[in-house]
């Protein structure tokens, strides 16, 4: 498995600012976290998701290919960093139909 941390510079509120993904040996995403400017964190795995986050239907390009686009900055990360983020943000059993609790 490879782990990729991508910062996406843009001004589109509906799109994530950071994407952290786990890819298999064939470059297919197996798990993904998307961090949005408003604090939401979407996630997806092969059998569950939160918000509108989904696994890509195309193979993940190399870091060099990702970084060729000026709006992206991609770096490799290690499994320990990825797992820590996954455990913090991905909640099995929660799907994208569930709403966040409102503050009173």
C-alpha positions in Angstrom: 0.0 0.0 0.0 1.0 3.6 -0.6 -0.3 6.6 1.3 -0.6 10.0 -0.4 -1.4 13.4 1.2 -2.6 16.0 -1.3 -3.1 19.7 -0.6 -5.5 21.3 -3.2 -5.3 25.0 -3.6 -8.7 26.4 -4.8 -11.7 28.6 -3.9 -14.5 26.0 -4.3 -16.3 25.6 -1.0 -17.9 22.3 -2.0 -14.5 20.6 -2.7 -11.9 19.4 -0.2 -8.7 21.4 0.6 -6.8 18.2 1.6 -7.2 14.6 0.4 -5.4 11.7 2.1 -5.7 8.4 0.4 -4.5 4.8 0.6 -3.8 3.1 -2.7 -3.0 -0.5 -3.4 -0.2 -1.9 -5.6 -2.2 -1.3 -8.7 -2.9 2.4 -7.7 -6.6 1.9 -6.9 -7.8 3.8 -3.9 -8.9 1.6 -0.9 -9.5 4.3 1.7 -9.8 8.1 1.5 -10.2 11.1 3.8 -11.3 14.5 2.4 -10.8 17.6 4.6 -13.0 20.6 3.8 -12.5 24.3 4.7 -15.6 24.3 7.0 -14.1 21.6 9.2 -16.0 18.6 7.8 -14.1 15.4 7.1 -15.5 13.0 4.5 -14.3 9.5 4.2 -14.8 6.4 2.1 -13.7 2.8 2.1 -14.8 -0.1 0.0 -18.0 -0.6 2.0 -18.9 2.7 3.7 -18.6 6.5 3.4 -19.4 9.8 5.0 -20.7 12.9 3.2 -20.2 12.7 -0.6 -16.7 11.2 -0.4 -16.2 8.2 -2.7 -13.3 6.2 -3.9 -12.1 7.2 -7.4 -13.1 5.1 -10.3 -9.7 5.7 -12.0 -6.3 4.7 -10.8 -4.4 7.2 -8.8 -1.6 8.9 -10.8 2.0 9.1 -9.5 3.1 11.9 -7.2 5.0 13.4 -10.1 1.8 13.4 -12.2 -0.3 14.9 -9.4 2.3 17.6 -8.7 2.4 18.5 -12.4 -0.8 20.4 -11.9 0.0 23.7 -10.1 -3.1 23.6 -7.8 -1.9 20.3 -6.2 0.9 19.5 -3.8 1.2 15.8 -3.2 3.6 14.0 -0.8 4.0 10.5 0.4 3.0 9.7 3.9 3.6 6.6 6.0 1.1 4.1 7.2 1.3 5.3 10.8 0.3 8.8 9.9 -2.6 7.6 7.7 -3.9 5.2 10.3 -3.9 7.9 13.0 -6.0 10.2 10.7 -8.3 7.3 9.7 -8.9 6.3 13.4 -9.6 10.0 14.3 -12.0 10.8 11.5 -13.5 7.7 9.9 -16.4 6.3 11.9 -17.6 2.9 10.7 -21.4 2.7 10.6 -21.8 6.4 9.8 -22.8 7.2 6.2 -23.3 10.2 4.1 -27.0 10.4 4.9 -26.3 11.2 8.5 -26.3 14.8 9.5 -24.0 16.5 12.0 -25.4 17.3 15.3 -26.4 21.0 15.7 -24.8 23.2 18.4 -27.3 24.6 20.9 
